[in-house]
Amino acid sequence: MYNTLLFDQDVQIARITLNRPDRYNAFNEEMSRELMAVLKICRQEPGIRVIVITGAGKAFCSGQDLKDVEGKKRSLGESVERRYNPMIRMIRETEKPFICRLNGVGAGAGASLALACDHVIASDNAKLLWAFVNIGLVLDSGSSWFLPRLAGHRKAFELAALGEPISALQALEFGLINEVVPASELDDRVAAIAATYAAKAPKALGLIKRMLNKSFESGLEEMLLMEKYCQEIAGSTQDYQEGVQAFTEKRTAIFSGK
């Protein structure tokens, strides 16, 4: 169905695999279009509760395929706004958890794609790299927003201005990812985390994501009001009633998403 990625759904968990392993899963025009198409499906399909993004082969995503644009006259700003910014917005605005299975190098827009996810689990041989500066460019695809918030201003400037790769363990130390596991354990760990999120109340998870997104640009008073608003929504769901009943009955809650 797709030429540059694989897309499948196992019960409530969708899996997107960037599938250009011969190009280290670098973005060309077609992959940008196809990824946006499946992201829209994930957003709209109520049966999908969790989305896992990963790469085929040795790499996660090496960013823009420079061979795809070599010799072409184009506006880089227009290209970023048309191809990459919509993907990042879609991931952040979709009120479902996105898990990055960081199986190898994530560079440029690929590194941004990883940071846009809500939970990043990396193989111990994975790396992140913001190499824009090495070809005379600047951060894009959201990294100028993610990096300073996750790693702090000084570390963000270092990573962006030096353009040197960091290991998965360094990324963990800098607060860019959630955890590092041996490559042989990556699939099991991702599956376990995805199943854990899938078992949570979907509306509550979506509201939590909305609130945390908003918190970066909001003062305390604004967030207190948003908490009031979101708690009212969450408290009106059947899942809240199920959660309370399960707690009193000392059993695991089964959330329907209603």
C-alpha positions as CSV (number, residue, x, y, z in Angstrom):
1,M,0.0,0.0,0.0
2,Y,2.9,2.3,0.8
3,N,6.2,2.5,-1.0
4,T,8.4,4.1,1.6
5,L,7.0,2.9,4.9
6,L,5.2,0.0,6.6
7,F,2.0,0.6,8.5
8,D,0.1,-2.0,10.6
9,Q,-2.2,-2.1,13.6
10,D,-2.2,-4.8,16.3
11,V,-5.4,-4.2,18.3
12,Q,-5.0,-0.7,19.8
13,I,-1.3,-0.2,18.8
14,A,-0.3,1.2,15.4
15,R,3.2,0.8,14.1
16,I,4.9,3.0,11.5
17,T,8.2,1.8,10.1
18,L,10.1,4.2,7.9
19,N,11.2,1.8,5.1
20,R,14.0,3.1,3.0
21,P,16.8,1.2,4.6
22,D,19.2,1.5,1.6
23,R,19.1,5.3,2.3
24,Y,19.1,5.0,6.1
25,N,15.4,5.9,6.0
26,A,16.1,9.4,4.8
27,F,13.1,11.5,3.7
28,N,12.3,12.0,0.1
29,E,9.1,13.7,-1.1
30,E,7.2,10.4,-1.3
31,M,8.0,9.4,2.3
32,S,7.0,12.8,3.6
33,R,3.6,12.4,1.9
34,E,3.1,8.9,3.1
35,L,4.0,9.6,6.7
36,M,1.5,12.5,6.8
37,A,-1.1,10.2,5.4
38,V,-0.7,7.5,8.1
39,L,-0.4,10.1,10.8
40,K,-3.8,11.4,9.8
41,I,-5.2,7.8,10.0
42,C,-3.7,7.4,13.5
43,R,-5.2,10.6,14.6
44,Q,-8.7,9.9,13.2
45,E,-9.0,6.2,14.0
46,P,-10.6,5.8,17.5
47,G,-9.4,2.2,17.8
48,I,-5.8,3.3,17.7
49,R,-4.6,4.3,21.2
50,V,-0.8,4.3,20.8
51,I,1.5,4.9,17.9
52,V,5.0,3.5,17.6
53,I,7.4,5.0,15.1
54,T,10.6,3.3,14.1
55,G,13.0,2.6,11.2
56,A,13.8,-0.4,9.0
57,G,17.3,-1.7,9.0
58,K,20.2,-0.1,10.9
59,A,19.0,3.4,11.1
60,F,16.0,5.2,12.6
61,C,16.0,8.2,10.1
62,S,18.9,10.1,8.7
63,G,16.8,13.2,7.9
64,Q,16.5,14.7,4.4
65,D,17.8,12.6,1.6
66,L,20.3,15.1,0.0
67,K,20.5,13.0,-3.2
68,D,16.8,13.6,-3.6
69,V,17.3,17.3,-3.8
70,E,20.7,17.5,-5.3
71,G,20.8,20.0,-8.2
72,K,17.2,21.1,-7.6
73,K,16.4,24.8,-7.1
74,R,14.0,25.1,-4.2
75,S,13.0,27.2,-1.3
76,L,14.2,25.5,1.9
77,G,11.8,27.5,4.0
78,E,8.9,26.5,1.8
79,S,10.1,22.9,1.9
80,V,10.3,22.8,5.7
81,E,6.8,24.3,6.0
82,R,5.2,22.0,3.4
83,R,6.9,18.7,4.3
84,Y,8.3,18.6,7.8
85,N,6.4,21.1,10.0
86,P,3.0,19.4,9.4
87,M,4.4,16.1,10.6
88,I,5.7,17.6,13.8
89,R,2.5,19.5,14.4
90,M,0.5,16.3,13.8
91,I,2.4,14.3,16.3
92,R,2.2,17.0,19.0
93,E,-1.4,17.8,18.4
94,T,-2.7,14.2,18.2
95,E,-3.9,13.4,21.7
96,K,-2.5,9.9,21.8
97,P,0.9,8.7,23.0
98,F,3.7,8.4,20.4
99,I,6.6,6.1,21.2
100,C,9.8,6.3,19.3
101,R,11.6,3.0,18.9
102,L,15.0,4.5,18.3
103,N,16.7,1.6,16.7
104,G,19.7,3.4,15.2
105,V,20.9,6.8,14.1
106,G,18.4,9.7,14.1
107,A,19.9,12.7,12.3
108,G,18.5,16.1,11.3
109,A,14.8,15.9,10.8
110,G,15.0,12.3,12.0
111,A,16.3,13.5,15.3
112,S,13.5,16.0,15.4
113,L,11.0,13.3,14.7
114,A,12.3,11.3,17.6
115,L,12.1,14.3,20.0
116,A,8.5,15.0,18.9
117,C,7.4,11.7,20.3
118,D,6.1,11.4,23.8
119,H,8.3,8.5,24.9
120,V,11.7,7.5,23.4
121,I,13.2,4.1,23.9
122,A,16.6,3.7,22.4
123,S,18.8,0.8,21.5
124,D,22.2,1.0,23.1
125,N,23.8,1.4,19.7
126,A,21.5,4.3,18.7
127,K,22.8,7.9,18.1
128,L,21.3,11.3,17.7
129,L,22.8,14.0,15.5
130,W,21.9,17.5,14.5
131,A,24.2,17.9,11.5
132,F,22.5,21.0,9.9
133,V,25.4,23.2,10.8
134,N,27.8,20.9,9.0
135,I,26.2,21.9,5.6
136,G,25.6,25.5,6.5
137,L,22.0,25.2,7.7
138,V,20.2,25.7,11.0
139,L,17.9,23.5,13.1
140,D,14.4,22.7,11.7
141,S,11.5,20.4,12.1
142,G,11.0,21.5,15.7
143,S,14.4,20.9,17.2
144,S,14.9,24.6,18.1
145,W,11.9,24.1,20.3
146,F,12.5,20.6,21.7
147,L,16.3,20.8,22.4
148,P,16.4,23.8,24.8
149,R,13.3,22.6,26.7
150,L,14.7,19.0,27.1
151,A,18.4,19.6,27.5
152,G,18.7,23.3,28.5
153,H,20.0,26.2,26.5
154,R,23.7,25.6,26.8
155,K,23.5,21.9,25.8
156,A,21.1,22.7,23.0
157,F,23.5,25.3,21.6
158,E,26.4,22.8,21.8
159,L,24.5,20.1,20.1
160,A,23.2,22.4,17.3
161,A,26.4,24.5,16.8
162,L,29.0,21.7,16.9
163,G,26.9,19.1,14.9
164,E,28.5,16.1,16.5
165,P,26.7,12.8,17.2
166,I,25.8,11.8,20.7
167,S,25.3,8.2,21.9
168,A,22.0,6.9,23.3
169,L,23.5,7.0,26.8
170,Q,24.5,10.7,26.4
171,A,21.0,11.4,25.1
172,L,19.6,9.8,28.2
173,E,21.9,11.9,30.4
174,F,20.9,15.1,28.7
175,G,17.2,14.3,29.1
176,L,16.4,13.8,25.4
177,I,15.1,10.3,25.7
178,N,13.5,8.1,28.3
179,E,15.5,5.0,28.4
180,V,18.3,2.9,26.8
181,V,18.1,-0.9,26.4
182,P,20.3,-3.5,24.7
183,A,19.4,-3.9,21.1
184,S,18.3,-7.5,21.7
185,E,15.7,-6.2,24.2
186,L,14.4,-3.2,22.3
187,D,11.3,-4.9,20.7
188,D,10.2,-6.4,24.0
189,R,10.6,-3.1,25.9
190,V,8.8,-1.1,23.3
191,A,5.9,-3.6,23.2
192,A,5.6,-3.5,27.0
193,I,5.5,0.3,27.2
194,A,3.1,0.5,24.3
195,A,0.8,-2.1,26.0
196,T,1.0,-0.1,29.2
197,Y,-0.1,3.1,27.5
198,A,-2.8,1.3,25.6
199,A,-4.4,0.1,28.8
200,K,-4.7,3.6,30.2
201,A,-7.8,5.8,29.9
202,P,-7.4,7.4,26.4
203,K,-9.2,10.6,27.2
204,A,-7.0,11.2,30.2
205,L,-3.8,10.6,28.3
206,G,-4.9,13.0,25.6
207,L,-5.8,15.7,28.0
208,I,-2.4,15.2,29.8
209,K,-0.6,15.7,26.5
210,R,-2.7,18.8,25.7
211,M,-1.9,20.3,29.1
212,L,1.8,19.6,29.0
213,N,2.0,21.1,25.5
214,K,0.3,24.2,26.7
215,S,2.5,24.5,29.9
216,F,5.6,25.7,28.1
217,E,3.9,29.0,27.1
218,S,1.6,29.5,30.1
219,G,1.9,31.0,33.5
220,L,0.8,29.2,36.7
221,E,-2.7,30.8,36.8
222,E,-3.4,29.9,33.2
223,M,-2.4,26.3,33.9
224,L,-4.5,26.1,37.1
225,L,-7.5,27.2,35.0
226,M,-6.6,24.6,32.3
227,E,-6.4,21.9,34.9
228,K,-9.8,22.8,36.2
229,Y,-11.2,22.7,32.6
230,C,-9.5,19.4,31.7
231,Q,-10.4,17.7,35.0
232,E,-14.1,18.6,34.4
233,I,-13.8,16.8,31.0
234,A,-12.0,13.8,32.4
235,G,-14.4,13.5,35.3
236,S,-17.4,13.3,33.0
237,T,-16.1,10.1,31.2
238,Q,-17.2,6.6,31.8
239,D,-13.6,5.7,32.2
240,Y,-13.4,7.8,35.4
241,Q,-16.4,5.9,36.8
242,E,-14.7,2.6,35.8
243,G,-11.4,3.8,37.4
244,V,-13.1,4.6,40.7
245,Q,-15.1,1.4,40.8
246,A,-12.0,-0.7,39.9
247,F,-10.0,1.0,42.7
248,T,-12.7,0.3,45.3
249,E,-13.0,-3.3,44.1
250,K,-9.2,-3.7,44.1
251,R,-9.0,-4.8,40.5
252,T,-7.4,-3.5,37.3
253,A,-9.5,-1.0,35.5
254,I,-10.6,-1.8,31.9
255,F,-10.9,1.5,30.1
256,S,-13.3,1.8,27.1
257,G,-12.2,5.2,25.9
258,K,-15.7,6.6,26.6
